[in-house]
Amino acid sequence: MKLSRTLLAIPAAAAILFAAPSAAFADESVHVKLDALNKSGASGTATLTAMSDGDLKISIRSKGLVPNSPHAQHLHGSTDGMDFHCPDMSADKDGNGYVSTEEGMPVYGNIFISLTTKGDTSPKSGLAIDRMPTADANGNLAYDRVIPAADLPAGTIEHLKDLHIVEHGIDANGNQKYDLQGLGESTLAKSAGVSGIPEEATDPAVCGMVSGAAVGSVPVGGVATGDGSTRHESTGTYALGTVALLGAGGAFLARRRLGRQS
């Protein structure tokens, strides 16, 4: 009788043993609330899901963005313990009433992943406007993409709570388009020797941090300062992306701007 009970217990124990790993590798998600920057009036939500196979699934739903316009978007932050987060207006160092990309980067960190619709997702594609999502006629933006594990920077999945999302592109003068009348030329583009790109197209519109993890890591170089980061290197990366705007992305943006002004 004892032997029979022991034999009956083996299948049950095996079922528990083999069920445990599948539970351990179940998909896990973190949620992000996107709040307006630069008086954009935009908002949204995002979900970052670490898939069981190591891929990263990203889903973003935004509203109130500049309609019929492309919006550069990225995961920002660090896996090295820096305390990066979304900026407030104290980041506006030149006092023009808007936080530019250069002013915001020391606070929200380098580009970690470029959230393009296809192709490369590295920081080099930070301003690949032709591969960024476009808001519809009502200013709504929907984005869904799965980035393969092989294309993710080291530490991405382990540090999802330390990363956050920034979407760019504002309408400072309320005419529902990017133009030079709003804030003039992009200082970021000009620093790369590129003229004619509106500042409105590169200024951040929304920023969101993982819910419940506003301070994901113990800061290494200081709180909210970015001290010790590679922000100068990141600005250079942005500049390279701006130069790329002269290619397909630049022509795309220029056609939109010129077409609406005619």
PyMOL commands that set and color helices and strands:
alter all, ss='L'
color gray80, all
select helices_A, chain A and resi 2-24+89-91+101-108+123-125+129-131+149-151+157-162+180-183+187-191+199-202+231-244+248-261
alter helices_A, ss='H'
color red, helices_A
select strands_A, chain A and resi 28-36+43-50+56-63+73-77+111-114+141-147+163-168+204-210
alter strands_A, ss='S'
color yellow, strands_A
deselect
rebuild
show_as cartoon
